[in-house]
Amino acid sequence: MKEKIRRLLTVLLTPLRKRYRKRNGIVSCQPRHELPNDAWLGEVSQMLREGKPYAIYVKGYSMRPFIEHTRDRVFLEKRDNYNVGDAVLAQISPGHYVLHRIIQKRNDGFVLQGDGNVRGVELCREEDVSGVVTQYIRPNRIISADDPQLVRRIKLWRKLRPIRRYLLFIYKTII
């Protein structure tokens, strides 16, 4: 049954897929040299703490639909204060870094969750946050993290948390 629904959606959503790929670019199939996150994100984190901005390619699907695996890069900068809704690079355990969105502030730190995660959150202290995303770099354009349209979409996505599973299924069918 699930396969029949997927095929039907594939046929119905083909025009949307073409429009999406034209606007956002296609995920590159070019071979890249990849390092494990724990090997180089520690160095990136140190550079950010020193005040040097840095751009990284994103690996993983936990930030879908706003950040796509191997297609997008993010520009990170150090900031003194962080707000709910900011996408941050944080160390959640020694050597384990995530790029997730702040969904709640607490006295002892932050609660993080990826946009593409249906459930499951991470906790981190404020001093474990290395930097915040200031720009989303796609193949055809650069989007500021302060872009009003993007901020509205992120707020709406957070409110749609109970039905994310179904929306992500449709999204995966489109791209």
N, C-alpha and C positions, 0 to 999 in steps of 0.2 A: 504494500500500500504506500509506504513512504517513497519508494522508487517511482511509482506512478505519479505521485504528487510532484516529485522533483522534476520528472520529465515534462509534466504539464506546465509547471512554473518556468522551466527553461524555454519552452516554446513561447509562452505568453510574455516573458520578460526580455526576449531578445532585443527589441528596440531600446529598452532601458540599458541593457548591457553595452550596446554600441555607443550610446550617448555617454555613459559613464566612462568607458575607455577613452573616448575622444577627449573628454574633459580632464580626466585625471591621469592619463597615460596607462600603459600596460606594465605589469610587473616584469622587470628585466630578467632575462634568462642567462645573462652574461655570468660566467664563472667569477667568483670573488674569493679572495683569501679571507677566511673567517677565523677569528680567534674565539676561544671560549670567553664568555662574559666575565668570569672571575679573573681572567688573565689581564684584561685591559680596562675594564670599567673602574677598577681601583685607581688606575693612573688617570683616567678621565675625571673621576671624582676629586682626586687631588688637585688637578688643574683647575677645576671649577671652584674649589675652596680657596685657591690662590687668586681668584678673580678673573681667570682667563676663560672666555666663552669657548664652546666647543660644539661641533656638529657631528652627530653619529647616525649611521644607518640603523634602522630598527629591525630587530629580529623577533619573531613570534607573532601570535595572533590575539594576544590578550587586550589589545587596544583597538580592535576593530569596532566600529567602522571608520573611526577618525584617523587612525594610523595603520597603514598596511605593511605587512611583512615584506622586507627587502625592496619595496618600492619607495618608501618614504624615508626621509631623514628628518631629524629634529635638531633645532639649534637650542642649546642649553646655556643658561647663565645662572650665576649665583645671585640670590636675592635675600634680603634680611627677613622678610615676612612672607608667608604663604597663605593662600586663601583656599576655601573649599572650591573645587572645580579646577584647580591648577593640576597639570600633569607634571609630575616630578620624578627625578631619578633619585632613588633612595636605597639605602642598604638595610635590608630587613633581617639579615643575620650575617655573621662574618663571611665575607666573600660572595654573598648572594645579593645582587642588585636587581631592582625592578623599575620599570618606567610605567607608573600607574597614576591614576587620578586621585586626588584627595577628596574623600567623600564626607569626612567628618573630622573636626578638630576636637582634641581632648586636652585636659590639663597636662598629661604626660606625653603628648605627641599627636600623631595623626592616624587615621584609619584610611587605608588605600584600597582601591579596587580598580581592576582593569575595565575599560569600557566593554570589552568583549567577554567578560566573565559574567556568568549568570549568577553564581554565588561564590562565596569565599572572599575573604578580605585579608589584608596584611596590616600589621601594626608596626609603626616605627616612631622613634623619637625625633624631635625637631633637629637635633644635631646630626642625625643620620641622613638627612636630606641633603644631597649634594648640589642640586640645581633644579631649575624650573624650565619647562619648554616655553620659549618665547616666539618660535617660528616653526611651522610645519612646512617642510620643503618637499614638494612633489615634482615629478618630472616636468610638468608644464607650468608650474606656478609656485609661488611662496605665499603662505597664508600666515598672517600674524595671529598669535594666540589671543590678542585683544580684539580681533575682528568681531563686530557685533553679531553678525550672522552666525559665526561659529559658536560664539558664547551662547546664543539662543538655542542652537542645535544641541549643545552639550547639556544645557539645563533640561531641555525636553527629553533627551536620552536618559538622564538620571531619573526623571519622573516615570519613564516607561520601563523601569527595572523589572516589574512583575512579568512583562511580556517580551523581554529581550530575547529569550530563547527562540521565539517564533520569528521575530524581526531579523535576527542573525541568520536564521535558516534561509529566509528570503534573500538577504544580502549576499550570502555565499552563492546562491543560485544566480544572482545577477552578475557577479564578477567572475 
